[in-house]
Amino acid sequence: MKFITEIWHPNVDKNGDVCISILHEPGEDKYGYEKPEERWLPIHTVETIMISVISMLADPNGDSPANVDAAVSLILTY
């Protein structure tokens, strides 16, 4: 999933790609941040993905940012 309009958010990289677990390929996370059951599964619907994106926008995860500069800005601001 990608934003076509530029967005300043810790979980959206500079190319607009959204970084949330359920959009990551199934299987083991080579970095150890996610459990396999948190990653893509065929049971996800458009609704569950949209709810996850809305949650991400409302409550950014600064612990594993896709945009480090935005995460630092968030941490220093709040």
C-alpha positions as CSV (number, residue, x, y, z in Angstrom):
1,M,0.0,0.0,0.0
2,K,1.3,3.4,-0.9
3,F,0.4,7.0,-0.3
4,I,0.6,9.0,-3.5
5,T,0.5,12.3,-1.6
6,E,3.6,13.0,0.5
7,I,3.0,12.3,4.2
8,W,5.2,12.9,7.2
9,H,4.7,9.8,9.4
10,P,7.0,7.4,11.2
11,N,5.4,4.4,9.6
12,V,5.3,5.6,6.0
13,D,8.6,5.7,4.2
14,K,9.8,8.5,2.0
15,N,8.5,6.7,-1.1
16,G,5.0,6.6,0.5
17,D,5.0,2.9,1.3
18,V,3.0,2.0,4.4
19,C,4.9,-0.1,6.9
20,I,2.5,-2.2,9.0
21,S,2.8,-5.8,9.9
22,I,-0.2,-7.2,8.1
23,L,1.1,-5.9,4.8
24,H,4.4,-7.7,5.2
25,E,5.0,-11.0,3.4
26,P,4.1,-14.1,5.4
27,G,6.7,-16.1,7.3
28,E,9.5,-15.2,9.7
29,D,10.7,-11.6,10.2
30,K,14.4,-11.6,9.6
31,Y,14.7,-8.6,12.0
32,G,12.7,-10.3,14.8
33,Y,10.2,-7.4,15.2
34,E,7.1,-9.4,14.2
35,K,5.6,-12.7,14.9
36,P,4.5,-14.8,11.9
37,E,0.8,-14.4,12.9
38,E,1.1,-10.6,12.8
39,R,2.2,-10.7,9.1
40,W,0.0,-11.1,6.0
41,L,-2.5,-13.9,6.1
42,P,-5.2,-14.7,3.4
43,I,-7.9,-14.1,6.0
44,H,-7.3,-10.3,6.0
45,T,-10.0,-8.3,4.2
46,V,-10.0,-4.8,2.8
47,E,-11.8,-3.8,6.0
48,T,-9.1,-5.3,8.4
49,I,-6.3,-3.6,6.3
50,M,-8.1,-0.2,6.3
51,I,-8.7,-0.5,10.1
52,S,-5.0,-1.2,10.6
53,V,-4.0,1.8,8.4
54,I,-6.4,4.1,10.3
55,S,-5.0,2.8,13.6
56,M,-1.4,3.4,12.3
57,L,-2.3,7.0,11.3
58,A,-4.0,7.7,14.7
59,D,-1.3,6.0,16.8
60,P,2.1,5.9,15.1
61,N,4.6,3.2,16.1
62,G,8.0,4.9,16.8
63,D,9.6,1.7,17.8
64,S,10.2,0.4,14.3
65,P,9.9,3.4,12.0
66,A,10.0,3.4,8.2
67,N,10.8,7.1,8.4
68,V,13.4,7.7,11.2
69,D,13.3,11.5,10.8
70,A,9.5,11.5,11.4
71,A,9.9,9.1,14.4
72,V,12.5,11.4,16.0
73,S,10.3,14.4,15.4
74,L,7.4,12.6,17.0
75,I,9.4,11.6,20.0
76,L,10.8,15.1,20.5
77,T,7.4,16.7,20.1
78,Y,5.4,14.4,22.4
